[in-house]
Amino acid sequence: MRGRLVLIALLLAINLILLFRLVWSDQGVFAYLELKERYDALNRKVEAVDAESLDLSQEIRKLKSDRGYQEKVVRERMNFVKKDELLYIFPDENAKPGGEGADE
């Protein structure tokens, strides 16, 4: 009977140690959950980068092949004008006005 009690105590101690390692060790449940969260975050970043890459490749294709799109982009981004055209550039609404009181 005493041998059985010692065996049960030993098995209980081993189970407690294994339970502790399962939950709180470097390879335990909490570490797994943290790694799973990081994995999901990285997957979301990869999907976002893939979508951006697809958009950029489509824009590159347009810039290489579509003459009208090329002209539109050059006019919008670089403020180019055709012959006999005038370009009006208005200040941004968020920009600080120059002149008196600009230091404030």
TORBA-578744 format. One record per residue (C-alpha): residue number from 0; residue in one letter; x, y, z. Coordinates in Angstrom, 2 decimals. Last residue first. Layout:
N
PT    nr   rest        px        py        pz
PT   NUM      a         X         Y         Z
...
END
This chain:
104
PT    nr   rest        px        py        pz
PT   103      e      3.71     82.37    -34.86
PT   102      d      6.66     82.93    -37.16
PT   101      a      4.42     83.42    -40.20
PT   100      g      2.89     86.51    -38.63
PT    99      e      3.85     88.71    -41.54
PT    98      g      4.67     86.97    -44.78
PT    97      g      4.09     83.33    -45.60
PT    96      p      0.89     81.35    -45.10
PT    95      k      1.23     77.95    -43.51
PT    94      a      0.25     75.09    -45.80
PT    93      n     -2.87     73.08    -44.95
PT    92      e     -5.00     74.58    -47.73
PT    91      d     -2.25     73.90    -50.25
PT    90      p     -1.20     76.80    -52.41
PT    89      f     -2.63     77.02    -55.93
PT    88      i     -0.56     76.22    -59.00
PT    87      y     -1.96     77.62    -62.24
PT    86      l     -0.41     76.24    -65.41
PT    85      l     -0.95     78.04    -68.70
PT    84      e     -1.07     76.26    -72.04
PT    83      d      0.40     77.49    -75.36
PT    82      k      2.56     74.37    -75.83
PT    81      k      1.58     71.57    -73.51
PT    80      v      2.11     71.71    -69.80
PT    79      f      4.21     69.73    -67.33
PT    78      n      3.37     69.93    -63.64
PT    77      m      5.58     66.95    -62.72
PT    76      r      3.07     64.75    -60.96
PT    75      e     -0.16     65.64    -62.72
PT    74      r      1.14     66.41    -66.22
PT    73      v      3.58     63.51    -66.28
PT    72      v      0.92     61.11    -65.03
PT    71      k     -1.67     62.25    -67.58
PT    70      e      0.82     62.09    -70.45
PT    69      q      1.84     58.55    -69.55
PT    68      y     -1.81     57.56    -69.21
PT    67      g     -2.51     58.86    -72.72
PT    66      r      0.48     56.98    -74.15
PT    65      d     -0.67     53.65    -72.72
PT    64      s      1.95     50.90    -73.13
PT    63      k      4.88     51.40    -70.78
PT    62      l      3.08     53.57    -68.23
PT    61      k      0.11     51.21    -68.18
PT    60      r      2.35     48.18    -67.56
PT    59      i      4.15     50.09    -64.81
PT    58      e      0.78     50.96    -63.23
PT    57      q     -0.27     47.32    -63.34
PT    56      s      3.06     46.31    -61.76
PT    55      l      2.54     48.91    -59.04
PT    54      d     -0.95     47.69    -58.21
PT    53      l      0.23     44.07    -58.10
PT    52      s      3.13     45.02    -55.84
PT    51      e      0.75     46.89    -53.53
PT    50      a     -1.48     43.81    -53.30
PT    49      d      1.52     41.58    -52.62
PT    48      v      2.76     44.01    -49.96
PT    47      a     -0.62     43.94    -48.24
PT    46      e     -0.75     40.13    -48.41
PT    45      v      2.77     39.89    -46.96
PT    44      k      1.83     42.27    -44.14
PT    43      r     -1.26     40.21    -43.30
PT    42      n      0.86     37.05    -43.30
PT    41      l      3.33     38.73    -40.96
PT    40      a      0.55     39.60    -38.54
PT    39      d     -0.79     36.03    -38.67
PT    38      y      2.66     34.60    -37.96
PT    37      r      3.18     37.04    -35.08
PT    36      e     -0.15     35.97    -33.54
PT    35      k      0.73     32.30    -34.00
PT    34      l      4.11     32.89    -32.38
PT    33      e      2.46     34.51    -29.36
PT    32      l     -0.07     31.68    -29.09
PT    31      y      2.68     29.08    -29.29
PT    30      a      4.75     30.85    -26.62
PT    29      f      1.70     30.89    -24.36
PT    28      v      1.02     27.20    -24.98
PT    27      g      4.54     26.05    -24.25
PT    26      q      7.75     25.98    -26.24
PT    25      d      9.63     28.47    -24.10
PT    24      s      7.99     26.98    -21.00
PT    23      w      4.83     28.23    -19.28
PT    22      v      1.93     25.98    -20.30
PT    21      l      3.34     22.62    -21.32
PT    20      r      6.35     22.92    -19.02
PT    19      f      4.11     23.51    -15.99
PT    18      l      1.86     20.64    -17.03
PT    17      l      4.87     18.36    -17.42
PT    16      i      6.12     19.28    -13.96
PT    15      l      2.67     18.75    -12.47
PT    14      n      2.35     15.38    -14.21
PT    13      i      5.75     14.28    -12.90
PT    12      a      4.77     15.27     -9.36
PT    11      l      1.47     13.37     -9.65
PT    10      l      3.29     10.30    -10.98
PT     9      l      5.70     10.40     -8.03
PT     8      a      2.87     10.85     -5.53
PT     7      i      0.95      7.96     -7.11
PT     6      l      4.06      5.74     -7.00
PT     5      v      4.73      6.66     -3.36
PT     4      l      1.11      5.81     -2.45
PT     3      r      1.35      2.49     -4.29
PT     2      g      4.55      1.59     -2.47
PT     1      r      2.84      2.35      0.86
PT     0      m      0.00      0.00      0.00
END
